[in-house]
Amino acid sequence: MTTLLLLALGCGTTAPTTTTPSGAITFPHAEGYDAGALHGPEALQSGELCGGCHRDGSTAPTCASCHDTYPHAAGWLAGDVHGVGLTGEQGAAAREACTACHEGLSAPTCTTCHPSWPHPEGWAEIDRHGAWARSRGSAEAACGSCHGPRLKGTDTAPSCTECHEVYPHPARMTDPAVHAELDQTTCAACHGPVGEGGIAKVACSRCHATFPHPADQRVAHVATAARTGEAPCFACHAPGDGGAPIPSGCALACHGRTP
């Protein structure tokens, strides 16, 4: 009678038993498997769902048996991302290792495996990119904007100028006669190893200590600029003018009379 009752309830072709199980069926499912928002509603209605995976009575499925690639981001399985390990010759065995990242039903973010590398030291500090990145709500949303939909990291790592262009440099900062011929990597010379921008803003005199002033001007003018920053330079040189002097106003601006 017990056997007939079990078959009527839809327990598939699992070998019959004369013992009625009691208590919650948990082994070997991951913690939370029968939660209402996941597999619970179907699993608790009948035994048919169980039969779909356990019909032979012995083989336990992996997550990929039902879910394949869902809910990973588009392109997640591309060969140049994570797919080479999951779809190659060892693919079947690799899929069984899903729990290395998911630990049951918990989906990881990119930062689970890639906490900060290969960003420069201090990249995620609040006063740099950290406040913005953390406001995106997830690692995928923050990383994807710079690293593309497949989150390749260094394969599509941006340069500072992809986001910052020329701001807040003077208008002629990128003029070929001024700084435009400099490689982007030289940003660090003025802005520090993490590209801090305005936080490490420098004076013109950092790079142009003496040029192109005549020798008799260097002591007075350059010493002042080195001590107080670039502001004194603008008395004779308009911001971003490439160093072109303003002959008619230079002496009057500083000395109150013409030479």
Phi, psi and omega in degrees: 000318179298319180297315179299321180296319180295319179294322180295330180281357173086040180272021174068214183256018177303142183308132181295156178218153178265002181252125179275119181292155178226160180080178182286138177272107185241325185278138357260032182291153177291155178302131180088004183304320184266019178299145185304326183278355183246258182262351188307308185305314181286320184295326184276345181286321180198181179268004184296321180297320179299319182297332180297330180256328190248022189302327181277357174078004184220328188270118176274132182280162170262169178304322184292346178298326180253323192260346178052261181248346181293142002256042180292157179295152179305134179086000184300325183270007179302145184302332182270006177246256179255346190297331183301328180277339184260336185249358179281200183299329181263018186305313182300316180291323182294323181297332178292345181270013179307324183295345177297329178259324190268341177042060183094250184243011184268114179284134180275163170258171179305324185287352175299319179257333185240068188303320180207335183298142002255035180292153177299154179304132179086004184304320186269009178298148184305322184277007177242255180258349188301316182299318179292313183299319182287340180281351184283343176096334178205159180295324180298317182293321182284313183289322186298329182295332179257327189253007176084168185296338180264000176051056185280355180069239186295340180297331179230029182297134182277160170267167180304322187287347178294329179258324190260350180046245182246354181293140359260039180289158175301160186305323185264018182303323183263010177295134181306332181278353182249265184244357190300334182282353179289143176286153182300332181294342180284354177307322183298335181298328180257328190251005177088168186294342179250017176059054188284353178063230185300337181298327180242035183301140184246163175271158177307324185293347177298321180259330187247060187303319183231331185285142357254030182292144174297159184304323184284352178259342190298316185300310185284308187287313184290323178298320179295315180296319180295328183278323188249357182096193188278349184307314180299332181299326186289351175294330180246335185236121178294146179306128177076014183273005177075013177096000181297128183285164175244082190305318187289339185245350187300303184295321180295323183296321184258325190247351177076004178203162177280158180302000000 
